[in-house]
Amino acid sequence: MPKSFKNLINILYIEGFFLGAYINRDYYKAKPLFLLNLLKGSVCKPELIRVSQSSLNGYISGNSINSIAEDLIKAGFDKDLLSGYIKGLYQTNHKDSKTYNGKYGKLNYGEALCQIASNEFEDLTMENMADKLANEIYTIITDAANNSIIKKSNEFDNKDTPSALRDLITEDEKKAIFVLCKLINISLQSIERQTGKKRNKETEISNITDSEKDKKWASWLKDDIDRLKKEFSKSYKDLVDQCKDMVDLLKSKKNINARLNVIVSIAKNIISDKYSIKSIDAFDYNAFSLMKSHFDDAYDNLLRIREKL
């Protein structure tokens, strides 16, 4: 049965293993502070995660996490970082031996967590526990972030410029817009595939042993990564050129459909490398994923209203 964010936090937080603390003169109780540290430990840029204790308590109580989910994605939310953070807590001992009721005996946090989580997940062990919990949270966070994007996009549509006030777009311009949208979509899919394959192959290399057989395999993987880098360079150049064509095509249009305006904004941001995707070796996967979600949503809606553009 799918777990809620509230349910997962209640599994992860075990009373007595963590203490509260002062943050900027405000005292945070143990549970919201635990959640705050968990969220910061799951992102590449923890300094971007700023959330009040009242909001943290709201998430713990079951409030919507859409807004914090989008912030996490922007800060570089990463499933492996989250799993690593959870593993880093395993050796934590109970903090208050005087009031501890002995429910978990002398177990450390990892052992106590395994005892609790094994009742919630099938085939759970100490070895796979952090990955299972991180995977559940990752799915919930990414789904919530996408829901937040869709909600904002729908609100944006409601504020769209009335068709009678929009700049005229000719039939030839409409054809060019949809050709460019299709090409941009193809380039984004290629980049998503290339960067994903590179990431997987780098993970394989990190797990390779010093055996002669594995060394040969590592050499092949490195050659394949070099090939993917060349493919990426071409795909990225194509993407930037297509975005420049889109911006040039519509540079004289001031009042256009809201969804088309989203695509133009994305194109401008790609040209200026706002999403930090220019280099495959310093590729911001989360910024790319969020941007692509915006583009896909806008493009799908444009296809539905093609004749009204």
HELIX and SHEET records of a PDB file:
HELIX    1   1 PHE A    5  LEU A   12  1                                   8    
HELIX    2   2 ALA A   30  LYS A   40  1                                  11    
HELIX    3   3 PRO A   46  LEU A   48  5                                   3    
HELIX    4   4 GLN A   53  SER A   61  1                                   9    
HELIX    5   5 ASN A   66  LYS A   74  1                                   9    
HELIX    6   6 LYS A   79  GLY A   88  1                                  10    
HELIX    7   7 TYR A  109  ALA A  117  1                                   9    
HELIX    8   8 MET A  129  ASN A  158  1                                  30    
HELIX    9   9 SER A  163  LEU A  165  5                                   3    
HELIX   10  10 GLU A  171  SER A  206  1                                  36    
HELIX   11  11 GLU A  212  LEU A  249  1                                  38    
HELIX   12  12 ALA A  258  ILE A  271  1                                  14    
HELIX   13  13 ILE A  280  ALA A  282  5                                   3    
HELIX   14  14 TYR A  285  ARG A  304  1                                  20    
HELIX   15  15 ARG A  306  LYS A  308  5                                   3    
SHEET    1   A 2 ALA A  21  ILE A  23  0                                        
SHEET    2   A 2 ASP A  26  TYR A  28 -1                                        
END                                                                             
